Amino acid sequence: MINQDHFVVDLETLGNGPRAAIVAIGIAFVAQGRIAETTYIRVNAESAAASGGEIDASTVTWWLQQSAQARAEIAGSQGGVTLQAALVHVEEFMHLCLPNTSRRHVWGNGSSFDNVILREAFKANGKDAPWPFWNDRDLRTITALYPEAKDLPFEGTKHHALHDAVHEAKVLIAALQFHQTLQVGALV
């Protein structure tokens, strides 16, 4: 798997269910075991809510307890595009990085969070997600198998979608390297 191409997606949302309102999207593209490209999109919260994105009080309360830097990214003061424009950007980014849709492996941090929410946003806007559902991957599962991969220091602001996506991509690369080492060792 280390030689495959992967997208690591991190979302910042105003809810925690499958239709949570998305306010930021960070994606790191991993090619041949290294981070090759990244993209970051701030999303206008009103647009996300108008597209069916749900906002819940407990998540808003949680955001109020986060760092000023993290809150600034989702507050709207730095601008943001409509959710529809953000989804087009995600599609274009994935296509530029990897035109072959069937080879896109998309990792989220939790089997019921990032990928599910992003897929639901595409669906709510009358679009198919730009990767096949069978290529959904869960970072929490692979790090449960290789917990030492999580020992990497975090760089940047926690709960900033791009900083989180880059960190998670580094963790993924480390876990895949551990996995490959074990496979090679088993063959010897």
C-alpha positions in Angstrom: 0.0 0.0 0.0 2.9 2.4 0.5 3.3 2.6 -3.3 -0.3 3.5 -3.9 -1.7 7.0 -4.0 -3.8 8.3 -1.1 -5.8 11.4 -0.2 -6.0 12.3 3.5 -9.0 14.4 4.2 -9.6 16.5 7.3 -12.8 18.5 7.8 -13.6 21.1 10.4 -17.4 21.2 11.0 -20.1 22.7 13.1 -21.6 19.4 13.9 -20.6 15.8 14.3 -23.2 13.8 12.4 -23.1 12.7 8.8 -24.7 15.9 7.6 -22.6 18.3 9.7 -22.0 21.8 8.3 -18.5 21.9 6.8 -16.5 25.1 7.5 -13.0 24.0 6.3 -11.5 21.2 4.2 -7.9 20.2 4.2 -6.5 17.5 1.9 -3.0 16.1 1.6 -2.2 13.9 -1.5 0.3 11.2 -0.7 2.1 9.7 -3.8 4.7 7.0 -3.5 5.0 7.4 0.3 5.4 11.2 0.4 3.2 14.2 0.6 3.1 15.5 -3.0 0.3 18.2 -2.9 -2.0 19.8 -0.5 -5.1 22.0 -0.7 -7.1 24.0 1.8 -10.6 25.5 1.5 -12.5 27.7 3.9 -16.2 27.2 3.5 -18.8 29.8 4.3 -20.9 28.4 7.2 -24.1 30.0 6.0 -23.6 28.3 2.6 -22.9 24.9 4.3 -26.1 25.3 6.4 -28.2 26.3 3.4 -27.0 23.1 1.6 -28.4 21.0 4.5 -25.4 21.1 6.8 -26.4 20.6 10.4 -25.0 22.8 13.2 -25.2 21.5 16.8 -24.8 23.4 20.0 -22.3 21.0 21.6 -19.9 21.3 18.6 -20.2 25.1 18.7 -19.4 25.0 22.5 -16.4 22.8 21.8 -15.1 25.3 19.2 -15.4 28.1 21.7 -12.9 26.1 23.9 -10.3 25.8 21.1 -7.3 28.0 20.4 -7.8 31.5 19.0 -5.9 30.4 15.9 -8.2 27.4 15.3 -11.4 29.5 15.9 -10.2 32.2 13.5 -10.1 29.6 10.7 -13.8 28.8 11.1 -15.2 32.2 12.2 -15.8 33.5 8.7 -13.7 36.6 9.2 -11.2 35.4 6.7 -13.8 34.7 4.1 -14.9 31.4 2.6 -16.3 30.0 -0.5 -19.7 28.4 -0.9 -19.9 24.8 -0.2 -20.7 24.1 -3.8 -17.5 25.9 -4.9 -15.6 24.0 -2.3 -16.9 20.7 -3.6 -15.9 21.6 -7.2 -12.4 22.5 -5.8 -12.2 19.1 -4.1 -13.1 17.4 -7.4 -10.6 19.4 -9.4 -7.8 18.8 -6.9 -8.4 15.1 -6.8 -8.5 15.0 -10.6 -5.3 17.0 -11.0 -3.5 14.8 -8.5 -4.9 11.5 -9.8 -7.2 11.4 -12.9 -8.0 7.7 -12.4 -11.0 7.8 -10.0 -10.8 4.1 -9.2 -7.3 4.5 -7.8 -8.2 7.2 -5.3 -7.9 5.9 -1.7 -9.4 8.5 0.6 -8.5 8.4 4.3 -10.4 10.1 7.1 -9.8 10.1 10.8 -12.6 7.9 11.9 -14.9 5.6 9.9 -17.9 7.8 10.5 -16.5 11.3 10.2 -14.5 13.0 7.4 -15.3 10.7 4.5 -18.9 10.2 5.4 -19.6 14.0 5.9 -17.8 14.9 2.7 -19.7 12.2 0.8 -23.0 13.4 2.3 -22.2 17.0 1.2 -21.6 15.9 -2.4 -24.9 14.0 -2.2 -26.8 16.9 -0.8 -25.5 19.0 -3.7 -26.6 16.5 -6.3 -23.1 15.1 -7.0 -21.3 11.9 -6.6 -18.2 11.9 -4.4 -15.1 11.9 -6.6 -13.9 8.5 -5.3 -15.6 5.1 -5.1 -17.0 4.1 -1.7 -14.9 1.0 -1.6 -11.8 3.2 -1.4 -12.8 4.8 1.8 -10.1 4.2 4.4 -10.0 4.8 8.2 -6.8 6.3 9.8 -7.9 5.3 13.3 -8.0 1.6 12.2 -4.5 1.6 10.8 -3.1 3.5 13.7 -4.7 1.0 16.1 -2.6 -1.7 14.2 0.5 0.5 14.3 0.2 2.9 17.3 3.8 3.9 17.1 2.9 5.8 13.9 1.1 8.3 16.0 4.3 9.4 17.9 5.1 12.1 15.4 5.2 15.7 16.7 2.3 17.9 15.5 3.3 21.0 13.4 1.0 23.9 13.1 -2.4 24.7 14.7 -4.5 21.8 15.9 -8.0 21.8 14.4 -6.8 23.7 11.3 -8.0 21.4 8.5 -4.8 21.6 6.5 -2.4 21.3 9.4 -4.5 18.3 10.6 -4.5 16.7 7.1 -0.8 17.0 6.7 -0.1 15.6 10.2 -2.5 12.7 9.5 -0.8 12.1 6.1 2.6 11.8 7.9 1.0 9.4 10.4 -0.4 7.4 7.5 3.0 7.2 5.8 4.6 6.0 9.0 1.9 3.3 9.5 2.2 2.1 5.9 6.0 2.0 6.4 5.6 -0.1 9.5 3.1 -2.4 7.6 5.5 -2.8 4.7 8.4 -3.6 7.0 6.4 -6.3 8.7 5.3 -7.8 5.3 8.9 -7.8 4.1 10.1 -9.4 7.3 7.4 -12.1 7.1 8.7 -13.0 3.6 12.3 -13.5 4.7 
